[in-house]
Amino acid sequence: MPEIAEVETVRNTLKKMILKKKIKDVNVIYPNIIIGSIKEFKDILINKSFEDIKRKGKWLLFDLGDYYLLSHLRMEGKFFVKERDLPIEKHEHIIISFTDNTDLRYHDTRKFGRMQIVKKEKLGEVKALAKQGAEPLSEDLTKEYLYNKLKNKNVPLKTLLLDQSIISGLGNIYANEVLFASHLNPLKKGLDVTLDDCDAIVNSTNKIIKEAIKAGGTTIRSYTSSLGVTGHYQEKLKVHKREGLPCPICHTPIEKIKIGGRSTYFCPNCQK
């Protein structure tokens, strides 16, 4: 699943490729990806241009002037920019055609992604955005903020770091890496964390996400940016997908467990 670094990479790449292009047509092949009226979706997009592309957590916000096109890639959503005369492939579900004979094509093997048109003044009414927590690299993500969010939770730290209402945009890969860098056991409960623990999490989160964005994100399994950019942060991963391999600090074999149904990798020595 694309996480904050991957979504940021998609955002930055698309900004170089599609801004200011006038939209000529919209083809909705799989309607369930669209939240709301298909007709309204098309009518608002046609003859508009994307003025900017923003991001909130794992959501992309395509700026249409008076509206935003919101897009969440979910598990395997990808965007392609292609010449219009190229055949539409099996899993290309939304085709936005520009007047310069190029397309922005949304590809999603599992069809879990979602898009929605929202008036700018009603953006705050979108529940999925309103409940987003503090973002990595933002001034809102402080040790005090995090401590207050975690201190009463009888839930494992790993699960809490995946809660988008606490830290927005952090997913499974980076949660594993942050906990390792913070020397914290993923099973430790929120109510047992200290202010120092939270300081370590905040510092590790900011450092790792900054490096991951610089590296273009992480290319693992089926997810690649699909826009001519391949992430390289997987080369720096310390624990994720490294079960049985030696810990880069103490050489103890990395272990894999399930927490809340999510694969969790950690060093049993460094993260006691």
N, C-alpha and C positions, 0 to 999 in steps of 0.2 A: 504493500500500500504506500502510495506517495505520502510523505510526511512534510513538515514545514519547509525543510531545505529543498526538497524536490519540487514542491508547489511554488516556492520562491524562484527556483530555476526556470520553471515553466513560465511564470509571470514575466521575468526579465527577458526571456527569449522571445515570447510572443510580442512584447512591446516593440521589439526591433523589427517584427515581421508584418504586423497587421494594423498598427495604429493609423488612423486617418483614412483608411480605405473605405470607400462607400459600399454598403451592402446592397446587392442587387436582388438576391433571392435567398430563401431559406427552405430547406427540405428536411422535414421531420420524418424519419423512416421508422423510428421506434418511439411512439408517443409517450410511453410510460416514464421516460427520462425527464419529461417536462412537467413541472408542477404548475397547475393552472390551465388556462385556456390556450390551446394550440394556435387558434386564430389570432388571439391577442399577442402571443409570443412572436408570430411571424409579422403581424402588422406593425408592431413597435420596432422590430429590428430592421425591416426593409427601408432603404433610403437613409438609414443612420450610419454613423461611423463610430468606431471605438476610439474615444478621446484619451483614455488612459486605462490601465489595468492595475487594480489594487489587490491586496490580499488581507484576509482576516482569518487567522488560524490556517486551516486547510482549505478555506473557501477562496476562490478567485472572484473578483468583482470587476466586470467589464463595464467601464463608464460610457454610457450612451448619451450623456447630457442630462436629460430629465429623469432617466432611468438607469438602473444597474441590471446587467445580466449576471446573475449569481451562478456559479458552477462549482460543484464538489465532485472530485474525481473518484471518490470512494476507493475500492480495492484496485481496479486496473484501468481506470479512465485515462485516456491520452488524447492530446490534440496533435493533429497533423496539418501542415500547410502544404497544399498540393496544387498542381495545375488542374484546371477544371476538366480538361478532356481525359484525365486519367480515370480508369474504371473505379466505381465505388466498391470498396471491399466489403466482405461479409459483416464485419462488426463495426462499420462506420454508420452511426445511427443519426447524427445531426450534421447537416451540411449547410454551412453559411457561405454563400457565394458572393464574391466582391466583383466590382465592375472591371477590375484589371485581369479578369479571367483566372483568378486563383480562388481556392476554397480554404476555409477553416473547417476541418473535419474532426468530429468527436468520435473516437473509437473506444469501445468498451466491451470486452469479451463477456463479462458477467452481467452487464446492463444494470449495475448498482448505482452508477453516477446519477446526479440530479442537476437540473437547470431550472432557473426561475427568474422571471422578469419582475422587478420591484421598483416602484417610484422612489426616488431618493428620499423624499420626506417620510416615507414609511419604512425605511431600512431598519429602524429600531424596533419595528414590530415583528421582524423575522426572528422567531424564537431560537433557531439554530445559531444565529449570530449574536443575539442578545445574551445568551448564556455562556459565551466564550470567556475564558479566564484571561489572566495576564499573558502577554506574549514574551517568548524569549527575546532578549536584546532590548526589551522595553524598560523604561524607568519604573513601570508598575510591578515588575517582577523583583521584589525585594525579599530578603530573608524574613522580615516581619510579616509581610503579606502571606508568604508561603506557610510560615509557622501557624498563623491564625487559621489558615485553610485546613491544615493537617492535624492540629493538636487534639481534636476531639474525635478523630476518625479511627474506629477499631477495624481498620482495613489495611492490607499490605501496601507498602510504599509503591511497589510496582503498579498496582491497580490505580492508586491515587495519581501517579504521574501520567497515566493514560486518560484521566478524567479531563475532558476539554474545558470544563468549567473552572478548573484549577490552573493548569498551564495549557494555553491554546496552541495547538499545532504539533505537540510532542506525541510521537507514536511509539510503537513497540521497539524499533531499532534503537532510537536515540534514548528511550527510557532505560534500556539495558546498559547502554554506554555511559549514561549519566550516573547511574547507581554505582557502576564499577569505578568511575573516576572519583566519585564521592566516598568510596570505601564503605558503602552502606548495603546491608543485606536486603534483597528485594522483598523478603517476608516480614521485615520489621514493620510494626504497626504505626500508623500515623500518630496515634496518641503517645507513642514512645519517643518521637523525634525531639531533638533539642534545637535551639536556635542556631547552634553551630552546625548541626546537620543540615538545616535549611540553607544556611550560608554556603555550605559545600555544594548543595544541589543547584542553587542559583548560579554560582560561579562556574560549575561544570556544564550546566545547561547552556549558558551564554557562550562559553569557550567552544563547546562541541558544535553547536548550531552555527556559529560564525564560521568555523572551519569547514563544516559540511556545505554551507552555501557557497563558500569560496571554491570548493571542489566540485560544485555542480550537483551535489546530493549524492545519494547512494544508489547504485544500480545492482539490484538483487532480484533473483528469480525472474518474474515476468515483467517487472517494472523498469522501463527506461523512459527518458524524457520524450523520445520520438520526434524531437525537433532538431536533430543534428547535434545534440549535446548529450554526452555520456557522463554520468556522475562517476567520480573517482574516490569518494569518501570510504567506500567499502574496503579500500586498501589500508585504511587507518583504523578499522574496527578492532577493538581489543577483546571483546567477548561475544558479541552477537554472531551466531552461526559458527562458533568455534568450539563446539562441544568436543571434549576429549583432547584438545590441543593445550599446550602449556600456557599458563598465565604469563603475560609479558612482564610481570613484576616478580612473581615468586616461583613460577614454573609449575605450580599445582595445576592439574588438569581442570579445564573449564567444565562446569556441570550445566545440564539443561533440566529445568523443571517446568511444570505448567502452573501458572497463577492466573486465576480468572479466565482459564481457557487460552491464555496467551503463552507462547514459548518464551521462556525466561532463561537467559544465560548469565552465569556469574562465577566468580572465583570463590570457593568455599573457605579459602584461607584469608584472602584480602578483604572479603566482605562477610566477616563472621557476624 
